[in-house]
Amino acid sequence: MTGQLAAGSRSADFSDVRVTRSRRNTVPSGIGALVLIVVLFALPFYVKSGPLGIMVQGLIVLTLASMWNLLAGYAGLVSVGQQAFFGLGAYFVLIPAMHGITPWFGLVIATIAAGACAVPLWWLVARLRLGYFAIATWVLASVVMLVIEQISSIGGGTGEPLPGLSGMQPAVLTAYTYWAALAVAVLAIGGVYLLLRSKIGLTLTAIRDDERAARSSGVRVGLARMGVFIAAAAGCGAAGGVLAIEQLQVVPGTSGGVFSVQWTAEMAFAVIIGGIGTIEGPILGTIVYMVLQQTLQSYNAWYLIILGVVAITIALFARRGLWGTVVDRFNIRLFPVGYHLWASGEGQRWRRRRRRPATQAAS
């Protein structure tokens, strides 16, 4: 498109060039998303608790993957320490529950508090880039875990069971947990979509493509990155709160604990195989990851080896991920957030073609 505009610049006035969001109508995608949400919402009425538990795990990974993709795919911040906010979210559900506040309201507290905790942590890593930023976030996550493990009133290193939900029937609790996980995932994906459709989305794209050029153009790079860092922390905190409710306990540092680096590995894996820098990529990547997990988890160490082989294969032969391959081949975009340039008069001709009846257009 840019080449076409350059080729026609001798006859076209650049004052007539228009910038629009997408050439595709987003209404069908929106209707399809609403139908899918309704179907997913109705699952507890038709599906048993076992599959619902797997769905809760998948929705947690989807939320985390969407947040990591927002950081790495749009702001260029490759974090290896998002488990810090994931774990803090779990504890911000546990601590209010220990004082009589229902864990369901604790999810709101966890989201806000995790975002608030991201503000001072951001100032410690704000000037770092690339590998330095990644290692620094990992160190911060380890420090946060060590601090939490020293507080005996919330279980120390052994963790603490989550109070406030013991009176609920297991099937009802599983259904409520699933709905909470679904709400968090939908809000996370919807929030990312709205953010990228705003002016901030264009700012993030400019920063990701060339930070120095964006800064020289007047873009407030530091402020934009801080906002994304806080938003991603809030989303990870909400996912951690859902995990606390799903497991009915919060354990800090063991394998599978809320501060385990395993969570960052899972979210990064889902984004890489799905397609970084797209909203659809983490969704597809999470589906693939959950299918592999449920199929291969009985193979012990081979499960991790196969996951690694899959990630390496996709990184080598499909560098834009599975969804990037789909876009390149079929030009399908379910969540269009990019911009398109229109040459003089091109937009009017395209709109006239859309308004014509199908038979007239064919002739």
C-alpha angles and dihedrals in degrees: 000000000000090000091052091052091049092049092051097042092103092065101028128074110229089214086072094054110115129202119210136171102242142341090222126084108246095197095089090049091049093049091047091050092051092049090049092050091051091050092049091047091055095051096096089063092058107023128071125241095260097062090039089058090054089049090053090054090048092050091050091052090046092054092048092046092051091052094047090048090052089054101042102025100046108017098034092235109138102195125189093179107065088117086078091070092037090057094042089053090055091050092046086060093045099048097053089044089056087058096050102269114134113251090232090066087040088070089066091048091048093052095050096040094049089052090049092051089054092065098070092036091054092059089059094057103024096106095047125096140191114343093001090058092047094051092044092054090049090052091049091051090052091049092050090050092049091050092050091049090058094059105090095185090071096042102278113221095342097058132224135259116249112247128205101056104067093102095060123097112251094240092049092046091050091051093049091047090051092051090049091050091047092050092050092049093047092048091048095051093040091048092051091048094050091044092053092046090057128076088268089065091058089047092052092049090052091049092048094049098045121350094187093052091046092051092048089052091059099262113152094230098175095050093047093049092047090053092051091046091053093045092050091048091052091051092049089048091055090050090050090052090054090051091052090054093044094051096034089222140065119223117178115202116009123102104294092017120140093259095046115128085226088087093058090046091054095048092046091047092052091050096046096050093039098045129276119235095031131092092221094052098073090047093054092040092052091051091051092045094050092047091051092045095051092043100044106028092099090062093073111202093009088064092065092042092054091048089053092049091050092050093048093047093052092044090054102040104024105032093173091052130241094303092048088056090051091050093049092050104036103017092229120159119176094179107033110193101152130101129244128204119223123201120223110298094358094107093051092050091049092050091049090053091052092050094052119096114256094248092050092048091051092054 
